[in-house]
Amino acid sequence: MAESRTSILVSCQQTRFHIGSPNYRELNIEGLSITVTSQNSNKGTARPKHKAKLSESTEILSGANLRLKASIRYALIGRNGSGKSTLLRAIAEKLIPGIPEKTRVSILQQTNADDVEANDLRPRTTATGESQTVLEDVIEKATARSELEREINTLSDGVNSSYSYGVLRALRQVRYERMQKHLFVLDKDARLRSGARGLQARKALSEYERAVAEYGNLKEQQDTEISLEALEAETQEAVDLLAELQIQVEPTRLADIESRAKKILIGLGFTDDYMTHPASSLSGGWRMCSALAVALLQVTDILILDEPTNFLDLFDPL
């Protein structure tokens, strides 16, 4: 069985911007080169150790300059298959050296109606078990609201528990789940990057895997092995984190988010009544509009729309 692994190799000149800071008004990257490599290997077939895997590479850019300024809309024009989506993906996933790691990037990726249908076949449900409406679905995807509420519930249960170590256990559970999610991101980076940055990404992944394993052992620590100092410190940390999360879901903040979501959906052609329909009932074109609403609602430094009018009716973009 043949298996294909694709990597995006990116290189550029050293940036003059501080990549550790997301506070920039201009992004100027010179000497940008992007190559897509596909490496094929055969599963279940004996292959001499000295025989290299078959690989192919396609050069997308060579020695180009990428310059972005704040508050300016840019259009990327090129023939089909010329690498436009690959470039946008490299920006969105911060594969390009010089893009600050903390930059908030929101992307609506090029897709087709079948993909949109497949991604949303399973109806999302609310806490009461009802199918999410279009409005609820957009807010959830843009803000990860259910994830916040789940962490709040976990910490609240710990704080309100009569079990002395309940708060500590809740905090460690939340921490561990966050570490696992970050590990997933690092694993993706390691698979996408190659060259020196790929080596660095794989090293970071290996180190973090060890950290996650160690914290997993700490999470399972017996009560008798936990010091009084650790119990007091982590109890206070859990209380502080709970207060921080509760601020993010306070009614006034959520009301503002809902108001902005409604405004965006109306601008995309949704009526007030249609917003209350189950998100799973939308057709492919309306799901594309819903996905666009999610991208527009997110707080972001760079917003990327890769052919957002695909599969919409002719007059919808107008």
C-alpha positions as CSV (number, residue, x, y, z in Angstrom):
1,M,0.0,0.0,0.0
2,A,1.4,3.4,-1.0
3,E,1.4,6.2,1.6
4,S,2.0,9.8,0.8
5,R,3.4,12.3,3.3
6,T,3.5,15.9,2.3
7,S,5.7,18.6,3.8
8,I,5.9,22.3,3.2
9,L,9.5,23.5,3.1
10,V,9.8,27.3,3.8
11,S,12.9,29.5,3.9
12,C,13.5,33.2,3.9
13,Q,16.0,35.9,4.8
14,Q,16.3,36.8,8.5
15,T,13.4,39.1,9.5
16,R,14.1,42.5,11.1
17,F,11.0,42.2,13.2
18,H,10.9,40.7,16.7
19,I,9.1,37.4,16.0
20,G,8.3,37.0,19.7
21,S,5.9,40.0,19.7
22,P,2.5,40.0,17.9
23,N,2.3,43.8,18.1
24,Y,3.3,44.8,14.6
25,R,1.9,47.1,11.9
26,E,3.8,45.6,9.1
27,L,5.1,42.2,8.0
28,N,8.0,42.3,5.6
29,I,9.6,39.0,4.7
30,E,12.2,38.9,2.0
31,G,13.7,36.0,0.0
32,L,10.7,33.8,0.6
33,S,10.9,30.3,-1.0
34,I,8.3,27.6,-0.6
35,T,8.5,24.1,-1.8
36,V,6.0,21.3,-1.4
37,T,7.5,17.8,-1.1
38,S,5.6,14.5,-1.3
39,Q,7.3,11.4,0.0
40,N,5.9,8.0,-0.9
41,S,6.5,4.8,0.9
42,N,5.1,1.3,0.4
43,K,3.5,-0.4,3.4
44,G,3.6,-4.1,3.7
45,T,6.3,-4.4,1.0
46,A,9.8,-5.4,1.7
47,R,12.3,-2.7,0.8
48,P,16.1,-2.7,1.1
49,K,17.2,-0.4,3.9
50,H,19.6,1.5,1.6
51,K,16.8,2.3,-0.8
52,A,15.5,5.8,-0.4
53,K,11.8,6.6,-0.4
54,L,10.4,8.1,-3.6
55,S,9.9,11.8,-3.3
56,E,8.7,14.6,-5.5
57,S,8.9,18.3,-4.9
58,T,7.1,21.3,-6.4
59,E,8.5,24.8,-6.1
60,I,5.8,27.4,-5.3
61,L,7.9,30.5,-4.7
62,S,11.5,31.3,-5.1
63,G,13.2,34.5,-3.6
64,A,9.9,36.3,-3.3
65,N,9.0,39.2,-1.0
66,L,5.9,39.0,1.3
67,R,4.8,42.3,2.7
68,L,1.6,42.9,4.6
69,K,0.4,46.1,6.2
70,A,-2.3,46.5,8.8
71,S,-5.8,47.4,7.7
72,I,-5.2,46.7,4.0
73,R,-7.0,44.0,2.0
74,Y,-4.9,42.0,-0.4
75,A,-6.0,39.8,-3.3
76,L,-3.9,36.8,-4.3
77,I,-4.3,36.0,-8.0
78,G,-2.9,33.1,-9.9
79,R,-3.8,30.1,-12.1
80,N,-5.3,27.0,-10.7
81,G,-2.7,24.8,-9.1
82,S,-0.1,27.5,-8.9
83,G,0.2,27.3,-5.1
84,K,-2.1,30.0,-3.9
85,S,-3.7,27.9,-1.2
86,T,-0.3,26.5,-0.2
87,L,1.0,30.0,0.4
88,L,-2.1,30.9,2.4
89,R,-1.8,27.7,4.5
90,A,1.9,28.5,5.1
91,I,0.9,31.9,6.5
92,A,-2.1,30.6,8.5
93,E,0.0,27.8,10.1
94,K,2.9,30.2,10.7
95,L,5.3,28.0,8.8
96,I,7.1,31.1,7.4
97,P,10.0,32.3,9.6
98,G,9.3,35.8,10.7
99,I,5.6,35.5,11.4
100,P,5.3,36.0,15.2
101,E,4.3,32.8,16.9
102,K,1.5,34.6,18.9
103,T,-0.1,36.0,15.8
104,R,-3.8,35.3,15.7
105,V,-4.6,34.0,12.2
106,S,-8.1,33.0,11.1
107,I,-8.5,31.2,7.8
108,L,-11.5,30.1,5.7
109,Q,-9.9,27.4,3.6
110,Q,-10.8,26.6,0.0
111,T,-13.3,23.7,0.0
112,N,-16.2,22.3,-1.9
113,A,-19.8,21.6,-1.0
114,D,-19.2,17.9,-0.4
115,D,-16.4,18.7,2.1
116,V,-18.7,21.1,3.9
117,E,-21.4,18.5,4.0
118,A,-19.0,15.8,5.3
119,N,-17.6,18.0,8.0
120,D,-21.0,18.8,9.5
121,L,-22.9,15.6,9.2
122,R,-23.1,15.0,12.9
123,P,-25.4,17.6,14.6
124,R,-23.8,19.5,17.4
125,T,-25.9,19.7,20.6
126,T,-26.3,22.2,23.4
127,A,-26.0,21.4,27.1
128,T,-29.7,20.5,27.1
129,G,-29.2,17.9,24.4
130,E,-30.9,20.0,21.7
131,S,-29.4,20.5,18.2
132,Q,-27.4,23.7,18.0
133,T,-29.0,26.5,16.0
134,V,-27.0,28.3,13.2
135,L,-26.3,31.2,15.6
136,E,-25.2,28.9,18.4
137,D,-23.0,26.9,16.1
138,V,-21.2,30.0,14.7
139,I,-20.6,31.4,18.2
140,E,-19.3,28.0,19.5
141,K,-16.9,27.5,16.6
142,A,-15.6,31.1,16.8
143,T,-15.1,31.2,20.5
144,A,-14.7,27.6,21.7
145,R,-17.5,28.5,24.2
146,S,-18.3,24.9,25.1
147,E,-14.6,24.2,25.9
148,L,-14.6,27.2,28.2
149,E,-17.8,26.1,29.9
150,R,-16.4,22.5,30.3
151,E,-13.3,23.8,32.0
152,I,-15.4,26.1,34.2
153,N,-17.6,23.1,35.2
154,T,-14.6,21.0,36.0
155,L,-13.0,23.6,38.2
156,S,-16.3,24.6,39.9
157,D,-17.0,20.9,40.8
158,G,-13.5,20.8,42.3
159,V,-14.0,24.0,44.3
160,N,-17.4,22.9,45.6
161,S,-16.3,19.4,46.4
162,S,-16.0,18.3,50.0
163,Y,-13.0,16.2,49.0
164,S,-9.9,18.1,50.2
165,Y,-7.9,17.3,47.1
166,G,-10.8,18.0,44.7
167,V,-9.6,21.4,43.6
168,L,-6.1,20.2,42.9
169,R,-7.4,17.2,41.0
170,A,-9.6,19.5,38.9
171,L,-6.8,21.9,38.1
172,R,-4.4,19.1,37.1
173,Q,-7.1,17.6,34.8
174,V,-7.6,20.9,33.0
175,R,-3.9,21.4,32.8
176,Y,-3.3,17.9,31.4
177,E,-6.0,18.3,28.7
178,R,-4.5,21.6,27.7
179,M,-1.1,20.0,27.4
180,Q,-2.5,17.3,25.2
181,K,-4.1,19.8,22.9
182,H,-0.8,21.7,22.6
183,L,1.0,18.4,22.0
184,F,-1.3,17.9,19.0
185,V,-0.3,21.3,17.6
186,L,3.4,20.6,18.0
187,D,3.0,17.2,16.3
188,K,1.3,18.9,13.4
189,D,4.1,21.4,13.1
190,A,6.7,18.7,13.2
191,R,5.0,16.8,10.4
192,L,4.6,19.9,8.2
193,R,8.0,21.5,8.6
194,S,11.2,20.2,7.1
195,G,14.9,21.3,7.0
196,A,16.3,23.1,10.0
197,R,12.9,24.3,11.2
198,G,11.6,20.8,10.9
199,L,14.5,19.5,13.0
200,Q,13.8,22.2,15.6
201,A,10.0,21.3,15.6
202,R,10.7,17.6,16.1
203,K,13.0,18.4,19.0
204,A,10.4,20.6,20.6
205,L,7.8,17.8,20.1
206,S,10.1,15.2,21.7
207,E,10.7,17.4,24.7
208,Y,7.1,18.3,25.2
209,E,6.1,14.6,24.9
210,R,8.3,13.9,27.9
211,A,6.7,16.9,29.8
212,V,3.2,15.6,29.1
213,A,4.2,12.1,30.2
214,E,5.7,13.5,33.4
215,Y,2.6,15.6,34.1
216,G,0.4,12.6,33.4
217,N,2.2,10.8,36.2
218,L,1.8,13.8,38.5
219,K,-1.9,13.9,37.7
220,E,-2.2,10.3,39.0
221,Q,-0.2,11.1,42.2
222,Q,-1.7,9.6,45.4
223,D,-3.1,12.0,48.0
224,T,-0.5,10.9,50.5
225,E,2.3,11.9,48.1
226,I,1.1,15.5,47.7
227,S,2.7,18.0,50.0
228,L,0.7,20.6,51.9
229,E,2.5,23.4,50.1
230,A,1.5,22.0,46.7
231,L,-2.1,21.6,47.8
232,E,-2.3,25.2,49.0
233,A,-0.5,26.6,45.9
234,E,-2.6,24.7,43.3
235,T,-5.8,25.3,45.2
236,Q,-5.2,29.1,44.9
237,E,-4.2,28.7,41.2
238,A,-7.4,26.8,40.5
239,V,-9.5,29.5,42.1
240,D,-7.7,32.2,40.1
241,L,-8.1,30.3,36.8
242,L,-11.8,29.8,37.5
243,A,-12.3,33.5,38.0
244,E,-10.4,34.2,34.8
245,L,-12.5,31.8,32.8
246,Q,-15.8,33.1,34.3
247,I,-15.0,36.6,33.1
248,Q,-14.8,35.3,29.5
249,V,-18.4,33.9,29.7
250,E,-20.1,36.6,31.7
251,P,-23.5,37.7,30.3
252,T,-22.5,41.1,29.0
253,R,-19.5,39.7,27.1
254,L,-21.6,36.9,25.6
255,A,-24.3,39.4,24.7
256,D,-21.8,41.4,22.7
257,I,-20.5,38.4,20.9
258,E,-24.1,37.3,20.0
259,S,-24.9,40.8,18.8
260,R,-21.8,40.8,16.5
261,A,-22.6,37.2,15.3
262,K,-26.2,38.2,14.3
263,K,-24.9,41.3,12.5
264,I,-22.5,39.2,10.5
265,L,-25.1,36.5,9.7
266,I,-27.6,39.1,8.5
267,G,-24.9,40.6,6.3
268,L,-24.4,37.2,4.7
269,G,-28.1,36.8,4.0
270,F,-29.5,35.0,7.0
271,T,-32.8,36.1,8.4
272,D,-33.6,36.1,12.1
273,D,-35.8,33.1,11.6
274,Y,-33.2,31.1,9.7
275,M,-30.6,31.7,12.4
276,T,-32.8,29.6,14.7
277,H,-32.8,26.6,12.4
278,P,-30.5,23.6,13.3
279,A,-27.1,24.1,11.8
280,S,-27.1,20.6,10.5
281,S,-30.0,21.4,8.2
282,L,-28.2,23.9,6.1
283,S,-27.4,23.2,2.5
284,G,-23.8,23.3,1.2
285,G,-24.0,27.0,0.1
286,W,-25.4,28.2,3.4
287,R,-22.9,26.2,5.3
288,M,-20.2,28.0,3.4
289,C,-21.8,31.3,4.5
290,S,-21.9,29.9,8.1
291,A,-18.2,29.0,7.9
292,L,-17.5,32.5,6.6
293,A,-19.4,34.0,9.6
294,V,-17.2,32.0,12.0
295,A,-14.0,33.4,10.4
296,L,-15.4,37.0,10.5
297,L,-16.4,36.7,14.1
298,Q,-13.1,35.5,15.4
299,V,-10.7,38.0,17.0
300,T,-7.7,37.9,14.6
301,D,-4.6,39.8,13.5
302,I,-4.6,38.3,10.0
303,L,-7.9,37.1,8.3
304,I,-7.4,34.8,5.3
305,L,-10.3,33.9,3.0
306,D,-9.4,31.3,0.4
307,E,-12.0,31.5,-2.3
308,P,-14.9,32.3,0.1
309,T,-17.5,32.6,-2.6
310,N,-17.1,29.0,-3.8
311,F,-20.4,27.1,-4.2
312,L,-22.5,30.1,-3.4
313,D,-25.3,31.2,-5.6
314,L,-24.2,33.6,-8.4
315,F,-25.8,36.7,-6.7
316,D,-24.8,35.9,-3.1
317,P,-21.3,37.4,-3.5
318,L,-22.8,40.5,-4.9
